[in-house]
Amino acid sequence: MTIQEILSLEKEIWKEQNLTLPEMIIRHGVTMGDLCRIARRANKDSALQTPEELQKELGNLITSSVRFCADLGFDPDVCVERSLECQRKFVRENPQT
């Protein structure tokens, strides 16, 4: 699935609802909290500790991020490429020892 296909599906799901940056951060915070509970592996969170739940939360990060880029008026493809450029630069400048 391409980034643009993900964006089309997100728009289909969420219609014309555009979020503000604070609203986006709050939603990502909820997902990160769920990921933290999975990583913590506490007994009370055992229902979350499945591969399916982890896949869902990682997918939420991806699909929501694509949508949030567009909500802010950015091309998600450009955002992804900028991220990859920065990661490549970081690895070049910080080689593993």
N, C-alpha and C positions, 0 to 999 in steps of 0.2 A: 504494500500500500504506500502510495506517495504522500508527501506532506500535504499537497493540495487535495488529495482524496480525503485525508483525515479532516482537513479544514471543511470540506464540503459536508461531510457527515456530521461534524460538530455543529455547523450552521443549521443543518436539517434537524438535529436534536434540540438545540437551544433557540432556534428561530432567530429573531432579531435582538435577543437580549445581549447587550454589550455591557461588560463590567468595567468598573474603574480599577485603577491599580490597587488601591487598598482592598477592594472586594476580591481581586485575584489573589493577593497575598494571603488573605484569610482562608480562601479555599485551598491554596497550596499548603497552608499550615495544617489544615485538617488532614490532608493526605499525608503530609510528613509525620503528623502525630500517629496516624495509623501505621506507617512504616516503623516508627519508633517502637510502638507496641509489639509489632511483629519481631523486631530485633531484640527487644528486651526479654522475650520468651517467658514472661511471668505466667504462672498457672492460671491466673484470672483472665488472661488473654488467649487461652489455648484455642478458642474458636477462630482466632485470626491467624494462627500459625500453620497455614496450609499453603502449598505452592500456588493454588488458585487465588488465594487472597493476596499474596505477594504479587502475582502477575497482574491482578486487577489494579492494585495501587500503583505499580510502576506504569501501567498503561494509562491510569488517570493523570500521572505527571506528564506523560508524552502528549496525550490528546488535549488536555487542558492547556498546556503550554502553547501548542499550535494555535488554539483558539484565542488565547490571551494575546499572543503577538498580533493577530489580526484585529482584535478588539481595540488595541492601542494604535492601530493604523500602520503597523509594520508588516512587511512581507515575511511570513514564517520561514521561507527558504533562505532569505538573507540572514535572518536571525540564527538559523542553524549553521550556516556557513561561517558567520562571524565567530560563533562558539567554537567550531572545529578549528578555525585558524588560531584562536587563542590557546586551545588545548595543544595544538602542534607546537606553537611557540614555547609554551611552558615546558613541554617535554624536551625540546631542543636545548633550552636554557637550564634545565634541571635534570641532567641525565641520571639514570639509576646507577648506584654504585654497588 
